[in-house]
Amino acid sequence: MMHLKRVIISLLVVCASPTAGQNMERVRHNIATLCSPSMAGRGYSGKGDKKAAQWIAETFRAIGVKPVGKSYFQPFPIDVNTFPSKMKLVVDGKKLQPGRDFIPSPVSARGKGYLKTIFLSDLARCTDSLIDRLKQINYKKKAILFNLPDYYQLLETCPELVHQLNQAALWIGITDPLTAQIGEQALSPPFLWVTKEVIDSSAQRIRFCVKNQLKKNYITQNVIGYIKGTIAPEKFIVFAAHYDHLGTIGKGIYIPGANDNAAGVAMLIELAHYFSEHPPALSVCFMAFSAEELGLLGSTYYVQHPLFPLASIRFVWNLDLVGTGKEGATIVNGTLHPKEFQRLQRFNDSLQALPKLVPRSPAANSDHYPFSTRGVPSFFVYLMDSSYPYYHHIEDKADKLPLTGFEGLFRLLVAFTAQGVR
Ligand SMILES: [Zn+2]
Protein backbone atom coordinates (compact mmCIF):
# COMPACT_ATOMS: atom_id res chain seq x y z
CA MET A 1 0.00 0.00 0.00
CA MET A 2 2.70 2.41 1.02
CA HIS A 3 4.57 1.97 -2.24
CA LEU A 4 1.45 2.27 -4.38
CA LYS A 5 0.57 5.53 -2.67
CA ARG A 6 4.04 6.88 -3.32
CA VAL A 7 3.84 6.04 -7.04
CA ILE A 8 0.48 7.79 -7.38
CA ILE A 9 1.75 10.90 -5.61
CA SER A 10 4.87 10.92 -7.81
CA LEU A 11 2.80 10.65 -10.97
CA LEU A 12 0.69 13.62 -9.86
CA VAL A 13 3.87 15.63 -9.31
CA VAL A 14 5.12 14.62 -12.77
CA CYS A 15 1.89 15.79 -14.39
CA ALA A 16 2.03 19.10 -12.52
CA SER A 17 5.64 19.87 -13.46
CA PRO A 18 6.50 21.67 -16.72
CA THR A 19 9.89 19.95 -17.08
CA ALA A 20 8.80 16.51 -16.00
CA GLY A 21 9.20 13.56 -18.29
CA GLN A 22 10.00 10.70 -16.05
CA ASN A 23 7.58 8.04 -15.05
CA MET A 24 8.05 6.61 -11.58
CA GLU A 25 6.29 3.36 -12.42
CA ARG A 26 8.75 2.81 -15.27
CA VAL A 27 11.64 3.84 -12.97
CA ARG A 28 10.63 1.22 -10.39
CA HIS A 29 10.20 -1.39 -13.11
CA ASN A 30 13.63 -0.66 -14.60
CA ILE A 31 15.34 -0.80 -11.21
CA ALA A 32 13.60 -4.11 -10.43
CA THR A 33 14.72 -5.52 -13.81
CA LEU A 34 18.36 -4.57 -13.18
CA CYS A 35 18.14 -6.12 -9.68
CA SER A 36 16.44 -9.33 -10.83
CA PRO A 37 18.06 -12.76 -10.21
CA SER A 38 18.81 -13.25 -13.92
CA MET A 39 21.24 -10.30 -13.81
CA ALA A 40 23.04 -11.92 -10.85
CA GLY A 41 24.07 -8.69 -9.16
CA ARG A 42 25.47 -7.35 -12.47
CA GLY A 43 28.80 -8.98 -11.77
CA TYR A 44 31.03 -11.37 -13.70
CA SER A 45 29.56 -14.76 -12.95
CA GLY A 46 26.40 -16.04 -14.65
CA LYS A 47 27.04 -13.39 -17.36
CA GLY A 48 25.41 -10.79 -15.11
CA ASP A 49 27.28 -7.88 -16.67
CA LYS A 50 26.52 -9.09 -20.21
CA LYS A 51 22.78 -9.44 -19.57
CA ALA A 52 22.60 -6.00 -17.97
CA ALA A 53 24.61 -4.42 -20.81
CA GLN A 54 22.37 -6.07 -23.42
CA TRP A 55 19.24 -4.84 -21.64
CA ILE A 56 20.58 -1.27 -21.42
CA ALA A 57 21.52 -1.28 -25.13
CA GLU A 58 18.09 -2.59 -26.12
CA THR A 59 16.45 0.07 -23.95
CA PHE A 60 18.58 2.79 -25.57
CA ARG A 61 17.62 1.52 -29.03
CA ALA A 62 13.91 1.48 -28.20
CA ILE A 63 14.09 5.09 -26.99
CA GLY A 64 15.97 6.31 -30.08
CA VAL A 65 19.39 6.77 -28.45
CA LYS A 66 21.96 6.03 -31.18
CA PRO A 67 25.32 4.28 -30.80
CA VAL A 68 28.29 6.63 -31.17
CA GLY A 69 30.18 4.14 -33.34
CA LYS A 70 28.95 0.90 -34.90
CA SER A 71 27.82 -0.55 -31.60
CA TYR A 72 26.56 0.52 -28.18
CA PHE A 73 29.28 -1.62 -26.60
CA GLN A 74 32.83 -0.65 -25.74
CA PRO A 75 34.53 -3.90 -24.65
CA PHE A 76 37.58 -4.02 -22.39
CA PRO A 77 39.40 -6.71 -20.38
CA ILE A 78 39.45 -7.08 -16.60
CA ASP A 79 40.81 -9.51 -14.03
CA VAL A 80 38.20 -10.34 -11.44
CA ASN A 81 37.80 -12.72 -8.51
CA THR A 82 34.31 -14.27 -8.46
CA PHE A 83 32.33 -16.54 -6.14
CA PRO A 84 29.81 -18.44 -8.28
CA SER A 85 29.65 -21.68 -6.22
CA LYS A 86 27.91 -22.68 -3.05
CA MET A 87 29.84 -21.70 0.07
CA LYS A 88 29.60 -22.96 3.60
CA LEU A 89 30.55 -21.79 7.10
CA VAL A 90 29.61 -23.71 10.24
CA VAL A 91 30.69 -22.34 13.64
CA ASP A 92 30.45 -24.80 16.56
CA GLY A 93 27.71 -26.71 14.77
CA LYS A 94 25.74 -23.60 13.76
CA LYS A 95 25.34 -23.16 10.01
CA LEU A 96 25.70 -19.54 8.91
CA GLN A 97 24.03 -17.95 5.89
CA PRO A 98 26.17 -16.54 3.08
CA GLY A 99 25.33 -12.91 2.37
CA ARG A 100 23.49 -12.37 5.63
CA ASP A 101 25.96 -13.77 8.20
CA PHE A 102 29.18 -13.89 6.21
CA ILE A 103 30.74 -12.92 2.89
CA PRO A 104 34.08 -13.72 1.28
CA SER A 105 36.76 -11.06 1.32
CA PRO A 106 37.09 -9.78 -2.29
CA VAL A 107 40.54 -11.34 -2.60
CA SER A 108 39.77 -14.68 -0.95
CA ALA A 109 41.27 -17.82 -2.43
CA ARG A 110 39.47 -21.18 -2.27
CA GLY A 111 39.69 -23.72 0.51
CA LYS A 112 37.82 -26.07 2.79
CA GLY A 113 38.39 -27.80 6.11
CA TYR A 114 37.44 -28.50 9.69
CA LEU A 115 39.61 -26.33 11.89
CA LYS A 116 40.37 -25.31 15.44
CA THR A 117 40.29 -21.56 16.02
CA ILE A 118 42.63 -19.01 17.53
CA PHE A 119 41.31 -15.54 18.37
CA LEU A 120 43.91 -12.83 17.92
CA SER A 121 43.08 -9.84 20.09
CA ASP A 122 44.57 -6.35 20.11
CA LEU A 123 46.08 -6.44 16.63
CA ALA A 124 45.65 -2.72 16.25
CA ARG A 125 48.95 -1.51 17.72
CA CYS A 126 52.34 -2.80 16.64
CA THR A 127 53.84 -3.33 20.11
CA ASP A 128 56.81 -5.57 20.99
CA SER A 129 54.55 -7.83 23.02
CA LEU A 130 52.20 -8.27 20.03
CA ILE A 131 55.13 -9.12 17.75
CA ASP A 132 56.42 -11.71 20.29
CA ARG A 133 52.97 -13.18 20.81
CA LEU A 134 52.16 -13.55 17.10
CA LYS A 135 55.57 -15.11 16.37
CA GLN A 136 55.05 -17.85 18.96
CA ILE A 137 51.73 -19.10 17.60
CA ASN A 138 51.52 -22.25 15.48
CA TYR A 139 49.02 -21.31 12.79
CA LYS A 140 49.12 -24.57 10.81
CA LYS A 141 45.62 -26.02 10.17
CA LYS A 142 44.04 -23.29 12.27
CA ALA A 143 41.37 -20.70 11.59
CA ILE A 144 42.45 -17.36 12.97
CA LEU A 145 39.79 -14.91 14.08
CA PHE A 146 40.31 -11.19 14.55
CA ASN A 147 38.37 -7.96 14.46
CA LEU A 148 38.52 -6.72 10.88
CA PRO A 149 39.24 -3.06 11.76
CA ASP A 150 42.18 -4.24 13.92
CA TYR A 151 43.53 -6.15 10.92
CA TYR A 152 43.47 -3.00 8.78
CA GLN A 153 45.38 -1.22 11.54
CA LEU A 154 47.93 -4.03 11.54
CA LEU A 155 48.36 -3.66 7.78
CA GLU A 156 49.32 -0.04 8.39
CA THR A 157 51.43 -0.35 11.50
CA CYS A 158 53.09 -3.75 11.11
CA PRO A 159 52.68 -5.06 7.54
CA GLU A 160 55.53 -7.60 8.00
CA LEU A 161 53.46 -9.42 10.63
CA VAL A 162 50.66 -10.09 8.14
CA HIS A 163 53.10 -12.45 6.43
CA GLN A 164 53.24 -14.45 9.66
CA LEU A 165 49.49 -14.96 9.60
CA ASN A 166 49.63 -16.42 6.07
CA GLN A 167 50.41 -19.86 7.50
CA ALA A 168 46.85 -20.19 8.83
CA ALA A 169 44.31 -22.28 6.89
CA LEU A 170 41.58 -19.64 7.14
CA TRP A 171 41.22 -16.03 8.19
CA ILE A 172 37.99 -14.77 9.71
CA GLY A 173 37.52 -11.03 10.07
CA ILE A 174 34.73 -10.09 12.47
CA THR A 175 32.92 -6.94 11.37
CA ASP A 176 29.69 -5.00 11.40
CA PRO A 177 28.02 -4.22 9.09
CA LEU A 178 29.03 -6.60 6.30
CA THR A 179 30.14 -4.40 3.41
CA ALA A 180 30.88 -6.43 0.29
CA GLN A 181 33.58 -5.55 -2.22
CA ILE A 182 35.02 -7.02 -5.39
CA GLY A 183 38.67 -7.64 -6.21
CA GLU A 184 41.09 -8.31 -9.05
CA GLN A 185 43.17 -11.08 -7.46
CA ALA A 186 42.95 -14.11 -5.16
CA LEU A 187 45.29 -14.49 -2.20
CA SER A 188 45.83 -17.40 0.19
CA PRO A 189 44.65 -18.25 2.74
CA PRO A 190 40.86 -18.09 2.21
CA PHE A 191 39.41 -15.09 4.03
CA LEU A 192 35.81 -14.69 5.25
CA TRP A 193 34.15 -11.65 6.81
CA VAL A 194 31.60 -12.57 9.46
CA THR A 195 29.15 -10.27 11.20
CA LYS A 196 29.69 -9.95 14.94
CA GLU A 197 26.07 -10.90 15.55
CA VAL A 198 26.93 -14.55 14.85
CA ILE A 199 30.51 -15.04 15.98
CA ASP A 200 32.82 -13.93 18.79
CA SER A 201 36.10 -14.87 20.45
CA SER A 202 34.51 -17.95 22.08
CA ALA A 203 34.19 -19.83 18.75
CA GLN A 204 36.03 -23.18 18.93
CA ARG A 205 35.57 -25.21 15.73
CA ILE A 206 34.90 -24.13 12.19
CA ARG A 207 33.88 -26.09 9.13
CA PHE A 208 34.05 -24.16 5.87
CA CYS A 209 34.11 -24.41 2.11
CA VAL A 210 34.70 -21.50 -0.25
CA LYS A 211 35.35 -21.74 -3.99
CA ASN A 212 36.48 -18.73 -5.92
CA GLN A 213 36.99 -18.39 -9.65
CA LEU A 214 39.64 -15.91 -10.68
CA LYS A 215 38.88 -14.72 -14.21
CA LYS A 216 41.81 -13.27 -16.13
CA ASN A 217 41.16 -11.05 -19.15
CA TYR A 218 37.40 -11.37 -18.81
CA ILE A 219 35.78 -9.10 -21.40
CA THR A 220 33.20 -6.73 -19.97
CA GLN A 221 31.80 -3.62 -21.68
CA ASN A 222 30.67 -0.03 -21.33
CA VAL A 223 27.34 0.81 -23.00
CA ILE A 224 27.30 4.18 -24.75
CA GLY A 225 24.74 6.03 -26.85
CA TYR A 226 23.75 9.61 -27.70
CA ILE A 227 21.05 11.97 -28.89
CA LYS A 228 22.28 14.50 -31.44
CA GLY A 229 22.11 18.19 -30.53
CA THR A 230 20.06 20.52 -32.73
CA ILE A 231 22.26 23.66 -32.46
CA ALA A 232 25.79 22.54 -31.54
CA PRO A 233 25.89 18.76 -32.12
CA GLU A 234 29.71 18.69 -31.92
CA LYS A 235 29.51 19.63 -28.21
CA PHE A 236 28.41 17.11 -25.61
CA ILE A 237 26.79 16.93 -22.21
CA VAL A 238 27.52 13.49 -20.71
CA PHE A 239 25.32 11.65 -18.24
CA ALA A 240 27.19 8.71 -16.72
CA ALA A 241 26.12 5.93 -14.37
CA HIS A 242 27.86 2.65 -13.66
CA TYR A 243 25.66 -0.39 -14.17
CA ASP A 244 27.95 -3.06 -12.69
CA HIS A 245 27.69 -4.20 -9.09
CA LEU A 246 29.22 -6.92 -6.92
CA GLY A 247 27.75 -10.07 -8.45
CA THR A 248 27.24 -13.34 -6.61
CA ILE A 249 28.45 -14.43 -3.21
CA GLY A 250 27.81 -18.12 -3.52
CA LYS A 251 25.37 -20.01 -5.66
CA GLY A 252 22.03 -18.23 -6.08
CA ILE A 253 22.94 -15.40 -3.70
CA TYR A 254 23.73 -12.00 -5.15
CA ILE A 255 24.01 -8.37 -4.15
CA PRO A 256 21.24 -6.54 -6.02
CA GLY A 257 22.68 -2.99 -5.94
CA ALA A 258 19.37 -1.12 -6.23
CA ASN A 259 20.76 2.15 -4.93
CA ASP A 260 24.25 1.27 -6.26
CA ASN A 261 23.61 1.74 -9.09
CA ALA A 262 20.43 0.45 -10.72
CA ALA A 263 18.87 3.79 -9.70
CA GLY A 264 21.57 5.72 -11.60
CA VAL A 265 20.95 3.64 -14.73
CA ALA A 266 17.21 4.22 -14.36
CA MET A 267 17.95 7.96 -14.24
CA LEU A 268 19.99 7.70 -17.47
CA ILE A 269 17.02 6.00 -19.10
CA GLU A 270 14.57 8.68 -17.90
CA LEU A 271 16.87 11.41 -19.21
CA ALA A 272 17.12 9.54 -22.52
CA HIS A 273 13.31 9.47 -22.75
CA TYR A 274 13.14 13.19 -21.99
CA PHE A 275 15.78 14.28 -24.50
CA SER A 276 14.39 12.04 -27.24
CA GLU A 277 11.09 13.92 -26.85
CA HIS A 278 12.74 17.34 -26.31
CA PRO A 279 15.78 17.44 -28.62
CA PRO A 280 18.67 19.18 -26.83
CA ALA A 281 20.76 22.08 -28.20
CA LEU A 282 24.02 20.23 -27.50
CA SER A 283 24.42 16.50 -28.07
CA VAL A 284 23.63 14.46 -24.97
CA CYS A 285 25.64 11.29 -24.43
CA PHE A 286 24.66 8.48 -22.06
CA MET A 287 27.50 6.36 -20.68
CA ALA A 288 26.68 3.24 -18.66
CA PHE A 289 30.04 2.14 -17.30
CA SER A 290 31.09 -1.34 -16.21
CA ALA A 291 33.68 -2.31 -13.56
CA GLU A 292 33.25 0.81 -11.43
CA GLU A 293 33.19 -1.38 -8.34
CA LEU A 294 36.57 -2.84 -9.35
CA GLY A 295 38.16 0.61 -9.19
CA LEU A 296 36.60 2.89 -11.86
CA LEU A 297 37.91 0.59 -14.61
CA GLY A 298 35.19 1.26 -17.22
CA SER A 299 35.39 5.05 -17.01
CA THR A 300 39.18 4.91 -16.91
CA TYR A 301 39.17 2.77 -20.07
CA TYR A 302 36.77 5.21 -21.68
CA VAL A 303 38.94 8.32 -21.10
CA GLN A 304 41.91 6.37 -22.49
CA HIS A 305 39.84 5.36 -25.55
CA PRO A 306 37.29 8.16 -26.01
CA LEU A 307 34.71 7.81 -28.80
CA PHE A 308 34.83 11.58 -29.48
CA PRO A 309 37.34 14.18 -28.26
CA LEU A 310 37.23 14.71 -24.48
CA ALA A 311 37.64 18.44 -25.20
CA SER A 312 34.19 18.46 -26.83
CA ILE A 313 32.54 17.47 -23.52
CA ARG A 314 31.13 20.57 -21.84
CA PHE A 315 30.09 18.78 -18.65
CA VAL A 316 29.89 15.28 -17.14
CA TRP A 317 27.15 14.37 -14.66
CA ASN A 318 28.01 11.17 -12.82
CA LEU A 319 24.93 9.66 -11.18
CA ASP A 320 25.73 7.06 -8.52
CA LEU A 321 23.57 6.31 -5.42
CA VAL A 322 20.52 8.32 -6.51
CA GLY A 323 17.84 6.05 -5.01
CA THR A 324 17.21 8.00 -1.78
CA GLY A 325 17.20 11.79 -1.22
CA LYS A 326 15.26 12.67 1.94
CA GLU A 327 18.28 14.70 3.10
CA GLY A 328 19.15 16.21 -0.29
CA ALA A 329 22.20 15.71 -2.49
CA THR A 330 25.96 15.93 -2.22
CA ILE A 331 27.75 17.38 -5.23
CA VAL A 332 31.32 16.08 -5.41
CA ASN A 333 33.47 18.69 -7.26
CA GLY A 334 31.00 21.36 -6.09
CA THR A 335 33.93 23.28 -4.60
CA LEU A 336 36.04 22.76 -7.76
CA HIS A 337 33.41 24.33 -10.04
CA PRO A 338 31.80 27.02 -7.87
CA LYS A 339 30.07 28.83 -10.77
CA GLU A 340 28.31 25.66 -11.91
CA PHE A 341 27.46 24.80 -8.32
CA GLN A 342 25.91 28.23 -7.77
CA ARG A 343 23.89 27.86 -10.96
CA LEU A 344 22.68 24.48 -9.79
CA GLN A 345 21.81 25.97 -6.42
CA ARG A 346 19.74 28.71 -8.12
CA PHE A 347 17.82 26.11 -10.11
CA ASN A 348 17.24 24.14 -6.93
CA ASP A 349 15.97 27.25 -5.12
CA SER A 350 13.50 28.08 -7.86
CA LEU A 351 12.36 24.52 -8.59
CA GLN A 352 12.33 23.41 -4.94
CA ALA A 353 13.71 20.15 -6.31
CA LEU A 354 15.75 18.77 -3.37
CA PRO A 355 15.87 19.72 0.34
CA LYS A 356 19.50 20.85 0.05
CA LEU A 357 22.65 20.63 -2.07
CA VAL A 358 25.96 20.14 -0.28
CA PRO A 359 29.15 20.94 -2.22
CA ARG A 360 32.05 18.58 -1.64
CA SER A 361 35.68 18.76 -2.68
CA PRO A 362 37.12 16.45 -5.36
CA ALA A 363 37.23 12.73 -4.50
CA ALA A 364 38.30 9.65 -6.45
CA ASN A 365 35.16 7.79 -5.44
CA SER A 366 33.22 7.24 -8.68
CA ASP A 367 33.28 7.52 -12.48
CA HIS A 368 33.52 11.31 -12.73
CA TYR A 369 37.09 11.10 -11.45
CA PRO A 370 38.93 9.89 -14.60
CA PHE A 371 37.22 12.73 -16.53
CA SER A 372 38.01 15.24 -13.82
CA THR A 373 41.73 14.40 -13.78
CA ARG A 374 41.83 15.04 -17.55
CA GLY A 375 40.35 18.49 -17.18
CA VAL A 376 36.76 17.62 -18.18
CA PRO A 377 34.42 19.51 -15.82
CA SER A 378 32.21 17.13 -13.89
CA PHE A 379 29.91 16.74 -10.92
CA PHE A 380 29.25 13.49 -9.10
CA VAL A 381 25.77 13.63 -7.57
CA TYR A 382 24.68 11.28 -4.82
CA LEU A 383 21.49 11.54 -2.80
CA MET A 384 21.43 11.28 0.98
CA ASP A 385 19.19 9.50 3.48
CA SER A 386 20.72 8.29 6.74
CA SER A 387 17.71 6.03 7.33
CA TYR A 388 18.67 3.88 4.29
CA PRO A 389 21.63 1.87 5.65
CA TYR A 390 22.14 -0.67 2.87
CA TYR A 391 25.46 -0.14 1.16
CA HIS A 392 27.15 -3.03 -0.69
CA HIS A 393 24.72 -5.30 1.13
CA ILE A 394 22.23 -8.00 0.08
CA GLU A 395 19.40 -5.81 1.39
CA ASP A 396 20.06 -3.02 -1.14
CA LYS A 397 16.91 -4.18 -2.91
CA ALA A 398 14.62 -2.58 -5.49
CA ASP A 399 11.48 -2.74 -3.34
CA LYS A 400 13.22 -1.07 -0.38
CA LEU A 401 14.45 1.95 -2.30
CA PRO A 402 12.65 5.15 -1.19
CA LEU A 403 13.40 7.15 -4.39
CA THR A 404 12.42 10.28 -2.45
CA GLY A 405 14.65 12.66 -4.40
CA PHE A 406 14.58 10.93 -7.80
CA GLU A 407 11.97 13.17 -9.39
CA GLY A 408 13.56 16.34 -7.96
CA LEU A 409 17.02 15.39 -9.21
CA PHE A 410 15.60 14.62 -12.64
CA ARG A 411 14.01 18.08 -12.86
CA LEU A 412 17.25 19.69 -11.74
CA LEU A 413 19.34 17.85 -14.34
CA VAL A 414 16.90 18.69 -17.12
CA ALA A 415 16.75 22.36 -16.14
CA PHE A 416 20.53 22.67 -15.90
CA THR A 417 21.10 20.93 -19.23
CA ALA A 418 18.39 22.85 -21.08
CA GLN A 419 19.59 26.27 -19.88
CA GLY A 420 23.02 25.58 -18.48
CA VAL A 421 26.49 24.97 -19.81
CA ARG A 422 27.13 26.04 -23.41
ZN1 LIG B 1 29.39 0.72 -5.06
Residues whose N, C-alpha, C, O or C-beta is under 5 A from the ligand:
A	BS01	ZN	D260
